[in-house]
């Protein structure tokens, strides 16, 4: 909140999140501004940067075709060539082909994840029950520790050290229980989203609506540049792994499998040796 020209941290619970507030401010700031009307709709305008100088890539019409080139706003640039939109589109779709999964195959993998979810629930439940039993035993030891000390079986130094050890163990168990209860299956939804994105890539390979490609490319990677008439970008690790496997062996592609870390903070990672052997765009058999 702002008072007397100075901003203070509020004590009340906010009605909306800061992310939503900032988004509203952004929308409101754009109201009333004159929007530039483009004569031509260049699909990839705003996506790319020049590899040599870092300037934005602009587009123009030459002899009825759309071309992309460096704006050269920073001065002379090594990238002196133009890249035709059709060629750029082919390069982008060539990468998307490497990370594509058909609708039929997507259904199979999602079904496998549903099955994995049931198994994961049972495993998480078993783990939580085991941790709760350990927590109960630790709390019992804490309760008995005072009695032992009062009976002069422990010195004050021994009592304090043992108490600290048991309290640390109790806190550790409580955190593990919370993680398993709240995050134990948190990897499943990102896994489903990832598999569905592979299917979206397959659909985009077939589309003629090029305006759909930039949004997808921004979602799966960053640093989209043009270098010597070649489209280059940095895919997120999961898409990079799939593309690498596809490139290395087109007859036996394996997509990464998402699973929780085996520690107190289950996060997402890839277990590279598993899910399903895929042909170049097709499931062959379950491993």
Phi, psi and omega in degrees: 000159183242129180217127180061031179080001181242142180270130178240151177284125180284151179261342182280160178284126182295145179285328178228162179286158178298324180299317179291322179299313180297323179295319178296319178297322179294317180296316181294327181292336182273345181293138178088348179278142179286121179276133180291129179264117181273139178285330181232146180260095179271117189301321189256011178293131181094352181268322194254152172238159177281132181292331185277313186243350178084000178289161177291155176265126179256176182221154178204164180262128176228118179054039175085000181242150178272131179234149178244139181206165178290142178287338180056035181289343179265005181116195181306144183224145179291333181280090184261357186263156175261150177237123182289144185300321180298322180290317177300317179298319179296320179295318180295315182291335176296321176289316181301326178299327181289337182244029183266147176220125184293165181298319180296316180290325178299318179299321180294316181292320178296322177297321178294322178293323177298318177295320179296327181297316180297318179294320180295324178298316180295318180295318180294319179298317179297318181295317180297318179298320178295317180294322179293325177294319177296322178296318179298318179295321179294318179295325177295318178297322178297319181294322181283335184299319181296320179298319179298318180294318181294336178272014177061027178274346180228146173283165179300323179293317179295321180297313181296317181295316181292321179297316179299319179298315181290323178294321177296318178295320178298314180296319179299316180293320179298320179293320179295319179298316179299317180298314181293322181288324185263330187238001186303327181246016185293342181283342187292315183294315174300326179295316178297317180299319179296314180298318179295327179292329176294324176290323176297322178299319179298320179291323181290333177298328184268347187283150174261353180273091185293341182294344179280341186289316183303317180299317180295318180297322179292328181286331185256001180185188183213180178056053179281118184224164171248128180224115179051051178064022181236134177281127180225141174204171181253104180288154170298156190304321182294322179285327177296319179296316179296316180297320180296318179294322179295319181291322183287323184209099184284351179263353185209072181270134174243129177268150182296153178245129184272135177210158181284148175293148177269065176211189186285353179229076184299114180243191181259140171207177180252132170260103196289340189273358189228160106191261187232134174296128180241142167285181179290078181104019180203137177285130179264308181199161180273134181279000000 
